[in-house]
């Protein structure tokens, strides 16, 4: 079940956020994520629309949307990945929004592939000075399909 996050979910959301960031971004030192933990918890999450995926009273993933259409976070507990939870969370957000944008590190190939399979397109590149890593800005718009998925092979 997907539902709006409650204040009692914050600690679990942040646990997933930290564990997944460290695992997905092995090209960035874990201390970077630990250093930003409180900022995300106290500044970004309260400003975001956050929805959680809960199954049998266990929070397994979440999506946070900032500024109406920016996906600031989409993470699934590593024990429950590859079970379509991320896709369900993304689909839930897309039913409510006409467009979504996000940033993903260029070295996070699984995330880029996931978003491209879900009709996101690379719009631009930039360098994240704080993380010392290249980022891709990706976007999705209702009705726009990924042209790479429609080609005959």
C-alpha positions in Angstrom: 0.0 0.0 0.0 1.2 3.5 -0.8 0.3 6.3 1.6 1.4 9.7 2.6 4.2 9.6 5.1 3.5 10.3 8.8 5.9 11.9 11.3 6.3 8.5 12.9 7.9 7.2 9.6 10.8 9.7 9.5 13.3 7.5 11.3 12.7 4.5 9.0 12.7 6.8 5.9 16.1 8.2 7.0 17.5 4.7 7.7 16.5 3.7 4.1 17.9 6.9 2.7 21.3 6.5 4.4 21.7 2.8 3.6 20.6 3.1 0.0 22.7 6.2 -0.7 25.9 4.5 0.7 25.2 1.4 -1.3 24.1 3.0 -4.6 26.9 5.6 -4.6 30.0 3.7 -3.8 32.0 6.3 -5.7 31.1 8.9 -3.0 32.6 8.5 0.5 29.9 7.4 3.1 30.9 10.4 5.3 29.3 12.6 2.6 25.9 11.0 3.3 26.4 10.9 7.0 27.3 14.6 7.0 24.0 15.5 5.1 21.8 13.2 7.2 20.5 15.9 9.6 20.0 18.5 6.8 17.8 16.0 4.8 15.9 15.0 7.9 15.3 18.4 9.3 15.2 20.6 6.2 14.3 18.7 3.0 11.9 16.1 4.3 9.6 18.5 6.1 9.3 20.5 2.8 8.7 17.5 0.6 5.6 15.5 -0.2 6.7 12.1 0.8 4.8 8.8 0.1 5.8 5.5 1.5 5.3 1.9 0.4 4.2 -0.2 3.3 3.5 -3.9 3.3 2.4 -5.8 6.3 3.1 -2.8 8.5 6.7 -2.6 7.2 7.9 0.5 5.4 9.9 -0.8 2.4 10.5 2.4 0.3 9.6 6.0 -0.2 9.5 8.8 -2.7 9.8 12.5 -1.8 8.8 15.3 -4.1 10.0 18.9 -3.7 8.8 22.0 -5.4 5.8 20.3 -6.8 7.6 18.1 -9.4 11.2 17.4 -8.3 11.9 13.9 -7.2 14.4 14.6 -4.3 14.5 10.9 -3.3 13.2 7.5 -4.4 14.7 4.7 -2.4 13.7 1.1 -1.6 15.2 -0.9 1.3 17.9 -3.0 -0.2 16.2 -6.2 1.0 13.1 -5.4 -1.1 14.7 -4.1 -4.3 13.7 -5.7 -7.6 10.2 -6.3 -6.5 8.6 -3.4 -8.4 8.3 -1.2 -5.3 10.3 1.6 -6.9 8.1 1.5 -10.0 4.9 1.5 -8.0 6.1 4.6 -6.0 7.1 6.3 -9.3 3.8 5.4 -10.9 1.9 6.8 -7.9 3.7 10.1 -8.2 3.2 10.2 -12.0 -0.6 9.8 -11.5 -0.6 13.0 -9.5 1.9 15.1 -11.6 2.0 16.1 -15.2 5.8 16.2 -15.1 8.7 15.1 -12.9 12.4 16.1 -12.8 15.3 14.6 -10.9 19.0 14.4 -10.6 21.0 11.2 -10.7 24.7 10.6 -10.5 26.2 9.7 -13.9 28.0 6.7 -12.3 24.7 5.3 -10.8 24.0 3.2 -13.9 21.2 1.1 -12.4 19.3 4.2 -11.4 19.7 5.8 -14.9 18.5 2.5 -16.5 15.5 2.4 -14.1 14.5 6.0 -15.0 15.0 5.5 -18.7 12.8 2.4 -18.6 10.2 4.6 -17.0 10.3 7.1 -19.8 12.6 9.7 -18.2 14.9 11.4 -20.6 18.3 13.0 -19.9 17.9 16.7 -20.2 21.3 18.1 -19.1 24.5 17.3 -17.2 26.2 19.2 -14.4 28.9 18.7 -11.9 28.0 18.4 -8.2 30.9 20.2 -6.5 29.9 19.0 -3.0 29.9 15.3 -4.0 32.6 15.7 -6.6 30.6 13.8 -9.1 28.8 14.4 -12.4 25.0 14.5 -12.3 22.4 14.0 -15.0 19.2 16.0 -14.9 16.4 13.8 -16.1 12.8 14.6 -16.8 9.5 12.9 -17.5 6.3 14.5 -19.0 2.9 12.9 -19.1 2.3 11.5 -22.6 6.0 11.5 -23.7 7.4 8.1 -24.4 11.1 7.1 -24.4 12.1 6.8 -28.0 14.8 4.3 -27.2 12.2 1.8 -26.0 10.1 2.0 -29.1 12.8 1.1 -31.7 12.6 -2.4 -33.2 15.6 -4.5 -32.3 
